[in-house]
Amino acid sequence: MGRYAVIDIGTNSVKLFAGRLIHGSVTPLTDELAVTRLGLGLSLTGELSEDAMTRTARQVAAFRERAEGLAAEKVVAVGTEALRRAVNADEFLELTLRLAKLKVQVLD
């Protein structure tokens, strides 16, 4: 039996899903969403704004704490389109590592 959590960082929202794995079957513990608008203005500037990065990284940190409160043994974070497109995505990844203690994997 194990408890695991994934944090999905999207262009408009951050999602947390945590579940318990028993004999190959997943029982959800929580499924939450917070709108942070990380990609606000991205199409105009090509960059993530400081406010959006801070707001989103803080939410990732809050979701990590929530997952740990549910006794998740492992927490992973993934990022999608906004982090693939933004020229300053590295700044966000560093901020998230510092605030949430998570290394975000950007999905292709």
C-alpha positions as CSV (number, residue, x, y, z in Angstrom):
1,M,0.0,0.0,0.0
2,G,1.3,3.4,-1.0
3,R,0.2,7.0,-1.1
4,Y,1.2,9.1,-4.0
5,A,0.5,12.6,-5.3
6,V,0.9,14.5,-8.6
7,I,0.7,18.2,-9.1
8,D,-0.1,19.3,-12.6
9,I,0.9,22.9,-13.4
10,G,-1.0,24.1,-16.4
11,T,-1.4,27.4,-18.2
12,N,-4.5,28.5,-16.2
13,S,-4.6,26.1,-13.2
14,V,-2.8,23.9,-10.9
15,K,-4.2,20.5,-10.0
16,L,-3.5,18.1,-7.2
17,F,-4.4,14.5,-7.3
18,A,-3.4,12.2,-4.5
19,G,-4.4,8.5,-4.2
20,R,-3.7,5.3,-2.3
21,L,-2.5,2.4,-4.4
22,I,-3.7,-1.0,-3.1
23,H,-3.1,-4.2,-5.1
24,G,-2.9,-2.2,-8.4
25,S,-6.1,-0.2,-7.7
26,V,-6.1,3.5,-7.0
27,T,-8.4,5.0,-4.3
28,P,-8.5,8.8,-4.6
29,L,-7.6,10.8,-1.5
30,T,-8.1,14.2,-3.0
31,D,-8.6,15.8,-6.4
32,E,-8.2,19.6,-6.2
33,L,-7.9,22.5,-8.6
34,A,-6.7,26.1,-8.1
35,V,-6.9,28.8,-10.8
36,T,-3.6,30.7,-10.8
37,R,-3.4,31.9,-14.5
38,L,0.4,31.2,-14.9
39,G,0.1,31.9,-18.6
40,L,-1.6,35.3,-18.3
41,G,0.0,37.5,-20.9
42,L,2.3,34.8,-22.3
43,S,0.9,35.0,-25.8
44,L,1.7,38.7,-25.9
45,T,5.2,38.8,-24.3
46,G,6.5,35.2,-24.6
47,E,7.2,35.4,-20.8
48,L,5.6,34.4,-17.6
49,S,4.9,37.5,-15.4
50,E,6.5,37.7,-11.9
51,D,3.1,37.9,-10.3
52,A,1.8,34.8,-12.1
53,M,5.0,32.8,-11.3
54,T,4.8,33.8,-7.6
55,R,1.1,33.0,-7.3
56,T,1.5,29.6,-9.0
57,A,4.7,28.6,-7.2
58,R,2.9,29.4,-3.8
59,Q,0.0,27.2,-4.9
60,V,2.3,24.4,-5.8
61,A,3.9,24.7,-2.3
62,A,0.4,24.7,-0.7
63,F,-0.5,21.6,-2.7
64,R,2.7,19.9,-1.7
65,E,1.9,20.5,2.0
66,R,-1.6,19.2,1.4
67,A,-0.2,16.0,-0.1
68,E,2.2,15.6,2.8
69,G,-0.7,16.0,5.2
70,L,-2.4,13.1,3.4
71,A,0.8,11.1,4.1
72,A,1.9,10.9,0.4
73,E,5.1,9.0,0.2
74,K,6.0,10.6,-3.1
75,V,5.0,13.9,-4.6
76,V,5.8,14.8,-8.2
77,A,5.1,17.9,-10.2
78,V,4.7,18.3,-14.0
79,G,4.3,21.3,-16.2
80,T,2.7,21.6,-19.5
81,E,2.3,24.2,-22.4
82,A,3.1,27.4,-20.6
83,L,6.4,26.0,-19.3
84,R,7.3,24.7,-22.8
85,R,6.6,28.1,-24.4
86,A,7.8,30.7,-22.0
87,V,11.3,32.0,-22.6
88,N,11.7,32.5,-18.8
89,A,10.3,29.2,-17.7
90,D,13.7,28.4,-16.0
91,E,12.9,31.3,-13.5
92,F,9.6,29.6,-12.6
93,L,11.3,26.2,-12.2
94,E,13.9,27.7,-9.9
95,L,11.2,29.6,-7.9
96,T,9.1,26.4,-7.5
97,L,12.2,24.4,-6.4
98,R,12.9,27.1,-3.8
99,L,9.3,27.6,-2.5
100,A,7.8,24.1,-2.9
101,K,11.0,22.0,-2.7
102,L,9.9,20.3,-5.9
103,K,11.7,19.8,-9.2
104,V,9.1,20.3,-11.9
105,Q,9.3,18.0,-15.0
106,V,8.1,19.8,-18.1
107,L,6.2,17.4,-20.3
108,D,6.8,17.3,-24.1
